[in-house]
Amino acid sequence: MFCMEASKVKKLVMILGVIVIVAVSTGIYFFNRNNTVVTETARGEIAVNETNSAVWGKLYPAHWDSYQANLSNSAKPSHFETKPYLQVMYEGTGFAKEYNEPRGHLYTIEDVTSINPARQKAGASCFTCKSTQVPQMMDKYRAQYYLMSFDEMKGQITEPIGCLDCHDPKTMALTITRPALKEALQRQGRDLNKITNQEMRSLVCAQCHVTYYFAPETKKVTFPWDKGFTARQILAYFDEEKFTEWVHPTAGSNLVKARHAEYETFMGSTHQTAGVACADCHMPYTMVGNKKISSHVWQSPLNNIEQSCTTCHRNGTEWLKTRVETIQTQVKQSQDLAGEAVVQAINELKIARETPNVDQAKLAEAMNLHREAQWYLDYVAVTNGYGFHNPTATLNDLNTAIDKAYKAVEKSREARGAKTSFN
């Protein structure tokens, strides 16, 4: 009887052993399945010229959800609320009528088509960085695209910035789709076939987050990078080209307009020289379940500081936030001082121009100093980040703006024979 009991126990132990092994194996399987990091891959093919990002979203649902999260960025306050001097500086342009904070990539078509008509005078070129459909429009109309009116293009563009702007639909590799960037790089002697993937993680942003101008006669969107990326080098390019975008109706100065020069400002910065790309901070890798994706929520890195910053910086999130806020506060203070100085230069030029027998040579010098001062300030003021992309270069540009503006004031007073001491 004892032997029989022992036999039963032995069988029971064996059965329990099998159950334990199966349970442990099953647990390990599901643990690994749910904790193994995988990259989201396509669940089908995408057409070569698929401009509708929702179609891409069906194959990349985690990325699509991330992209759709940009809809929450719906506010568009006026820049004039915090930078009232811009409205004075932009007199004579559509920007003086309306200049709002951008709402983000998903609102580009809605925003550009509802903007003040004074801002639509550039014509079809207004859409160049606003839609996945633009490359097709450029192929369709060739050089005529840039000469078409805003209304002529308006009815043909419906899709906002999306997947096709930056990705090859067959390989998902990053790709440059805008001619202006390709041409600018080629003029610099760059071989487009030898650009690294890490560089591309900034260059796809540089298709739009740059300053540009419309070439005379052709209205072609052109990047003024032939002499370099700094504010000084770009202004030197415009001066050499004898390019003027508009004449300020009050000051009489020949001016050029800066546009959101995020890429140019970033170049030469501490982060850029260390090999960091735009996407490292603004599109950090995040986890969605067990899937690893590059975030497509384009926002300040401070909003996801753990993913964007602490992968490199070990100082702690509070230290990092304080550091950023300190830089941005300093830049805003200097920017406002520069704004006051430029407005004073405009006012002094008005007085000088209305003065009989004014010294025209000195007046011309004052106008040129105003051109320089406004350029350096505008270059900073319209660029996102309040200087964080490159604090040293930004503060230098603002110091230059202040210096040039007060020299313009002094020269204006000299031109009309007034005292040159500042009030």
C-alpha positions as CSV (number, residue, x, y, z in Angstrom):
1,M,0.0,0.0,0.0
2,F,2.9,2.3,0.8
3,C,4.4,1.5,-2.6
4,M,1.1,2.4,-4.3
5,E,0.9,5.7,-2.4
6,A,4.5,6.5,-3.4
7,S,3.6,5.7,-7.1
8,K,0.6,8.1,-7.0
9,V,2.7,10.8,-5.4
10,K,5.4,10.3,-8.1
11,K,2.8,10.7,-10.8
12,L,1.3,13.7,-9.2
13,V,4.7,15.3,-8.9
14,M,5.4,14.6,-12.6
15,I,2.0,16.1,-13.6
16,L,2.6,19.2,-11.4
17,G,6.1,19.5,-12.9
18,V,4.7,19.5,-16.4
19,I,2.0,22.1,-15.4
20,V,4.7,24.3,-13.9
21,I,6.9,24.0,-17.0
22,V,4.0,24.9,-19.3
23,A,2.9,27.8,-17.1
24,V,6.4,29.2,-16.9
25,S,7.0,28.8,-20.6
26,T,3.7,30.4,-21.4
27,G,4.5,33.3,-19.0
28,I,7.9,33.8,-20.6
29,Y,6.4,33.7,-24.0
30,F,3.8,36.4,-23.3
31,F,6.3,38.5,-21.3
32,N,8.7,38.5,-24.2
33,R,5.9,39.1,-26.7
34,N,4.7,42.1,-24.8
35,N,8.0,43.5,-23.7
36,T,10.1,43.0,-26.8
37,V,10.6,46.4,-28.5
38,V,9.6,46.2,-32.1
39,T,9.5,48.8,-34.9
40,E,6.2,49.5,-36.5
41,T,6.3,48.1,-40.1
42,A,4.0,48.6,-43.0
43,R,0.9,46.3,-43.4
44,G,0.8,46.9,-47.1
45,E,2.0,49.1,-50.0
46,I,1.6,52.8,-50.5
47,A,1.2,54.4,-53.9
48,V,4.2,56.4,-55.2
49,N,2.3,59.7,-55.1
50,E,-0.1,59.1,-52.2
51,T,-0.7,62.6,-50.9
52,N,-3.4,61.6,-48.4
53,S,-1.7,60.9,-45.1
54,A,-4.7,59.0,-43.8
55,V,-3.9,56.2,-46.3
56,W,-0.4,56.0,-44.8
57,G,-2.0,55.9,-41.4
58,K,-3.9,52.7,-42.1
59,L,-0.5,51.0,-42.5
60,Y,1.2,52.8,-39.7
61,P,-1.5,53.3,-37.0
62,A,0.9,54.1,-34.1
63,H,2.6,56.9,-36.2
64,W,-0.8,58.0,-37.4
65,D,-2.2,58.4,-33.9
66,S,0.9,60.4,-33.0
67,Y,0.5,62.7,-36.1
68,Q,-3.2,63.2,-35.3
69,A,-2.3,64.5,-31.8
70,N,-1.1,67.7,-33.5
71,L,-4.7,68.7,-33.8
72,S,-4.7,69.7,-30.2
73,N,-2.4,72.6,-31.1
74,S,-5.3,74.8,-32.2
75,A,-4.4,78.2,-30.7
76,K,-3.0,80.9,-33.0
77,P,-2.5,84.1,-31.0
78,S,-1.1,87.2,-32.8
79,H,2.6,87.8,-32.6
80,F,1.7,91.5,-32.1
81,E,0.4,90.7,-28.6
82,T,3.9,90.0,-27.3
83,K,5.9,91.8,-30.0
84,P,4.0,95.0,-30.9
85,Y,7.0,96.6,-32.6
86,L,6.7,94.0,-35.4
87,Q,3.6,95.7,-36.7
88,V,5.5,99.0,-37.0
89,M,8.5,97.2,-38.7
90,Y,6.3,95.4,-41.2
91,E,4.4,98.5,-42.4
92,G,3.9,98.3,-46.1
93,T,3.6,94.5,-46.1
94,G,0.8,92.0,-45.6
95,F,2.5,90.9,-42.4
96,A,1.5,94.2,-40.8
97,K,-2.2,93.2,-41.4
98,E,-1.9,89.8,-39.8
99,Y,0.9,87.7,-38.3
100,N,-0.2,84.9,-36.0
101,E,1.6,82.0,-34.3
102,P,1.4,78.8,-36.4
103,R,-1.1,76.2,-35.3
104,G,0.9,73.3,-36.6
105,H,1.3,71.1,-39.6
106,L,-2.3,69.7,-39.7
107,Y,-3.8,73.2,-40.0
108,T,-1.7,74.5,-42.8
109,I,-4.3,74.6,-45.5
110,E,-7.0,75.9,-43.2
111,D,-4.8,78.7,-42.0
112,V,-3.3,79.7,-45.3
113,T,-6.6,79.9,-47.1
114,S,-8.2,82.0,-44.3
115,I,-5.4,84.4,-43.8
116,N,-5.8,88.1,-44.5
117,P,-5.8,88.6,-48.3
118,A,-2.9,91.1,-48.0
119,R,-0.7,88.1,-47.1
120,Q,-1.7,86.2,-50.2
121,K,0.0,88.5,-52.7
122,A,2.9,86.1,-53.1
123,G,0.5,83.9,-55.1
124,A,0.8,80.1,-55.4
125,S,4.2,80.2,-53.7
126,C,2.3,80.6,-50.4
127,F,1.4,76.9,-50.7
128,T,5.0,75.7,-51.3
129,C,5.5,74.4,-47.7
130,K,1.9,73.8,-46.8
131,S,0.9,70.6,-48.6
132,T,1.9,67.1,-49.7
133,Q,0.4,68.0,-53.1
134,V,2.8,70.8,-53.9
135,P,5.5,68.6,-55.6
136,Q,2.8,67.3,-58.0
137,M,1.7,70.9,-58.7
138,M,5.3,71.8,-59.5
139,D,5.6,68.9,-61.8
140,K,2.3,69.8,-63.5
141,Y,2.9,73.5,-64.0
142,R,6.8,73.7,-64.0
143,A,8.1,77.2,-63.8
144,Q,4.6,78.6,-64.2
145,Y,3.7,77.3,-60.7
146,Y,5.5,80.2,-59.0
147,L,3.8,82.8,-61.2
148,M,0.2,81.5,-60.6
149,S,-2.1,83.5,-58.4
150,F,-3.2,82.3,-54.9
151,D,-6.7,81.7,-56.1
152,E,-5.6,79.7,-59.1
153,M,-3.8,77.2,-56.8
154,K,-6.3,77.4,-53.9
155,G,-8.8,75.1,-55.4
156,Q,-6.3,72.4,-56.2
157,I,-4.7,72.1,-52.8
158,T,-6.5,70.2,-50.0
159,E,-4.0,68.1,-48.1
160,P,-1.9,69.6,-45.3
161,I,1.7,68.8,-44.5
162,G,2.0,65.0,-44.2
163,C,3.9,61.8,-44.8
164,L,4.8,62.3,-48.4
165,D,6.6,65.5,-47.6
166,C,9.4,63.7,-45.9
167,H,9.2,59.9,-46.7
168,D,9.7,57.7,-49.7
169,P,6.4,55.7,-49.8
170,K,8.2,52.5,-51.0
171,T,11.1,52.5,-48.5
172,M,10.0,55.0,-45.8
173,A,13.5,56.5,-46.1
174,L,13.7,60.2,-45.5
175,T,13.7,62.2,-48.7
176,I,13.9,65.9,-49.8
177,T,10.9,66.8,-51.9
178,R,11.3,70.6,-52.3
179,P,13.4,71.9,-55.1
180,A,14.6,75.1,-53.2
181,L,16.5,73.0,-50.6
182,K,18.0,70.7,-53.2
183,E,19.2,73.7,-55.3
184,A,20.6,75.5,-52.3
185,L,22.6,72.5,-51.2
186,Q,23.9,71.9,-54.8
187,R,25.0,75.5,-55.0
188,Q,27.0,74.9,-51.8
189,G,28.7,72.0,-53.5
190,R,26.9,69.2,-51.6
191,D,26.4,65.8,-53.2
192,L,22.8,64.9,-52.4
193,N,23.6,61.2,-52.7
194,K,26.1,61.4,-49.9
195,I,23.9,62.9,-47.2
196,T,23.8,60.8,-44.1
197,N,20.6,59.7,-42.5
198,Q,21.4,61.7,-39.4
199,E,21.7,64.9,-41.6
200,M,18.4,64.0,-43.3
201,R,16.8,64.1,-39.8
202,S,17.4,67.8,-39.9
203,L,17.2,68.5,-43.7
204,V,13.6,67.2,-44.1
205,C,12.8,70.0,-41.6
206,A,14.9,72.5,-43.5
207,Q,12.6,72.2,-46.5
208,C,10.3,74.6,-44.7
209,H,11.8,75.8,-41.4
210,V,14.1,78.2,-43.1
211,T,14.3,81.8,-44.4
212,Y,13.7,82.3,-48.1
213,Y,12.8,84.9,-50.7
214,F,11.0,85.1,-54.0
215,A,13.5,85.5,-56.9
216,P,12.8,88.6,-59.0
217,E,11.0,88.0,-62.2
218,T,10.4,84.2,-61.7
219,K,9.0,84.4,-58.1
220,K,10.8,81.2,-57.5
221,V,11.2,80.2,-53.8
222,T,15.0,80.6,-53.2
223,F,17.1,79.9,-50.1
224,P,19.8,82.7,-49.7
225,W,22.5,80.4,-48.4
226,D,25.2,80.9,-51.0
227,K,27.5,82.8,-48.6
228,G,26.5,80.8,-45.5
229,F,23.8,80.3,-42.9
230,T,24.3,83.2,-40.5
231,A,22.2,86.4,-40.4
232,R,25.3,88.4,-41.4
233,Q,26.1,86.1,-44.4
234,I,22.5,86.0,-45.6
235,L,22.3,89.8,-45.5
236,A,25.6,90.0,-47.4
237,Y,24.0,87.8,-50.0
238,F,21.0,90.1,-50.4
239,D,23.3,93.2,-50.5
240,E,25.4,91.7,-53.2
241,E,22.3,90.8,-55.2
242,K,21.0,94.4,-54.5
243,F,17.8,92.7,-53.5
244,T,15.0,94.7,-51.8
245,E,11.7,93.1,-50.9
246,W,9.9,96.4,-50.0
247,V,10.4,100.0,-49.2
248,H,9.2,101.0,-45.7
249,P,6.6,103.7,-46.3
250,T,7.5,105.7,-43.1
251,A,11.3,105.2,-43.0
252,G,11.9,105.0,-46.7
253,S,14.4,102.2,-46.2
254,N,14.9,99.3,-48.6
255,L,14.2,96.2,-46.6
256,V,14.4,92.5,-46.8
257,K,12.1,90.1,-44.8
258,A,13.4,87.3,-42.7
259,R,11.3,84.1,-42.3
260,H,11.4,81.4,-39.6
261,A,15.2,80.6,-39.8
262,E,15.2,77.6,-37.4
263,Y,17.5,75.5,-39.5
264,E,20.0,78.3,-40.2
265,T,20.1,79.3,-36.5
266,F,20.6,75.7,-35.5
267,M,23.6,75.4,-37.7
268,G,26.8,76.0,-35.8
269,S,25.1,75.6,-32.4
270,T,26.3,73.4,-29.6
271,H,23.7,70.8,-30.3
272,Q,24.3,70.7,-34.1
273,T,28.1,70.5,-33.8
274,A,27.7,67.6,-31.4
275,G,25.8,65.7,-34.1
276,V,22.3,66.2,-32.8
277,A,19.5,66.5,-35.4
278,C,16.2,68.4,-35.3
279,A,14.3,65.1,-35.0
280,D,16.3,64.0,-31.9
281,C,14.7,66.8,-29.9
282,H,11.4,67.5,-31.7
283,M,10.6,63.9,-32.8
284,P,12.1,61.7,-30.1
285,Y,11.7,58.0,-30.0
286,T,8.7,57.0,-27.8
287,M,7.0,53.7,-26.9
288,V,3.4,52.9,-27.9
289,G,2.8,49.5,-26.2
290,N,5.7,47.5,-27.3
291,K,6.2,49.5,-30.5
292,K,9.0,52.0,-30.8
293,I,8.2,55.0,-33.0
294,S,9.6,58.4,-33.7
295,S,7.1,60.9,-32.3
296,H,5.2,62.8,-34.9
297,V,3.9,65.3,-32.4
298,W,5.9,68.4,-33.4
299,Q,6.2,70.5,-30.2
300,S,8.6,72.0,-27.7
301,P,11.0,69.4,-26.3
302,L,10.0,70.6,-22.9
303,N,6.6,69.0,-23.3
304,N,8.3,65.5,-23.4
305,I,11.5,66.3,-21.8
306,E,12.2,62.8,-20.6
307,Q,12.4,61.5,-24.1
308,S,13.8,64.6,-25.8
309,C,16.5,65.7,-23.3
310,T,17.4,63.3,-20.6
311,T,18.7,60.7,-23.1
312,C,21.8,62.9,-23.2
313,H,21.5,65.3,-20.3
314,R,21.8,63.9,-16.8
315,N,21.2,67.2,-14.9
316,G,17.6,66.4,-14.1
317,T,14.4,67.8,-15.6
318,E,14.1,70.8,-13.3
319,W,17.6,72.0,-14.1
320,L,17.0,71.6,-17.8
321,K,13.7,73.5,-17.7
322,T,15.3,76.3,-15.7
323,R,18.2,76.4,-18.1
324,V,15.9,76.8,-21.1
325,E,13.7,79.4,-19.4
326,T,16.7,81.5,-18.5
327,I,18.0,81.5,-22.0
328,Q,14.6,82.3,-23.5
329,T,13.9,85.1,-20.9
330,Q,17.3,86.7,-21.7
331,V,16.6,86.6,-25.4
332,K,13.1,88.0,-25.0
333,Q,14.4,90.9,-23.0
334,S,17.1,91.7,-25.6
335,Q,14.6,91.3,-28.4
336,D,12.2,93.8,-26.9
337,L,15.1,96.3,-26.4
338,A,16.0,95.8,-30.0
339,G,12.4,96.3,-31.0
340,E,12.2,99.6,-29.2
341,A,15.5,100.7,-30.9
342,V,14.3,99.9,-34.4
343,V,11.0,101.7,-33.9
344,Q,12.9,104.7,-32.7
345,A,15.1,104.5,-35.8
346,I,11.9,104.4,-38.0
347,N,10.5,107.5,-36.2
348,E,13.7,109.4,-36.6
349,L,13.9,108.6,-40.2
350,K,10.4,109.9,-40.7
351,I,11.4,113.2,-39.1
352,A,14.6,113.5,-41.1
353,R,12.8,112.7,-44.4
354,E,10.3,115.5,-43.7
355,T,13.0,118.0,-42.9
356,P,13.8,120.6,-45.6
357,N,17.3,120.5,-47.0
358,V,18.2,117.3,-45.2
359,D,21.6,115.9,-45.9
360,Q,20.7,113.2,-48.4
361,A,24.0,111.3,-48.1
362,K,23.6,111.0,-44.3
363,L,20.0,110.1,-44.7
364,A,20.9,107.3,-47.1
365,E,23.4,106.0,-44.5
366,A,20.7,106.1,-41.8
367,M,18.3,104.2,-44.0
368,N,20.9,101.5,-44.7
369,L,21.6,101.2,-40.9
370,H,17.9,100.8,-40.4
371,R,17.9,98.0,-43.1
372,E,20.6,96.2,-41.2
373,A,19.1,96.7,-37.7
374,Q,15.6,95.5,-38.8
375,W,17.1,92.5,-40.6
376,Y,19.0,91.3,-37.6
377,L,16.0,91.8,-35.2
378,D,13.5,90.2,-37.7
379,Y,15.8,87.2,-38.2
380,V,15.6,86.5,-34.5
381,A,12.0,87.6,-33.8
382,V,10.4,85.3,-36.4
383,T,12.5,82.3,-35.5
384,N,10.8,79.8,-33.1
385,G,12.5,78.9,-29.8
386,Y,13.3,82.3,-28.5
387,G,17.0,81.8,-29.1
388,F,17.4,78.3,-27.6
389,H,18.4,76.8,-31.0
390,N,21.6,78.9,-30.8
391,P,21.8,81.3,-27.8
392,T,25.2,82.8,-28.6
393,A,24.4,83.6,-32.2
394,T,20.9,84.9,-31.3
395,L,22.1,87.3,-28.6
396,N,24.9,88.5,-31.0
397,D,22.3,89.2,-33.7
398,L,20.2,91.2,-31.2
399,N,23.2,93.2,-30.0
400,T,23.9,94.0,-33.6
401,A,20.3,95.1,-34.2
402,I,20.4,97.4,-31.2
403,D,23.8,98.9,-32.2
404,K,22.7,99.4,-35.8
405,A,19.3,100.9,-34.8
406,Y,20.9,103.5,-32.5
407,K,23.4,104.4,-35.1
408,A,20.5,104.9,-37.5
409,V,18.9,107.2,-35.0
410,E,22.2,109.2,-34.6
411,K,22.8,109.4,-38.4
412,S,19.2,110.5,-39.0
413,R,19.6,113.4,-36.5
414,E,22.9,114.3,-38.1
415,A,21.2,114.4,-41.5
416,R,18.7,117.0,-40.3
417,G,21.3,118.9,-38.2
418,A,19.8,118.0,-34.8
419,K,21.7,117.0,-31.7
420,T,22.8,113.4,-31.7
421,S,22.6,112.6,-28.0
422,F,19.9,110.0,-27.2
423,N,16.8,111.0,-25.3
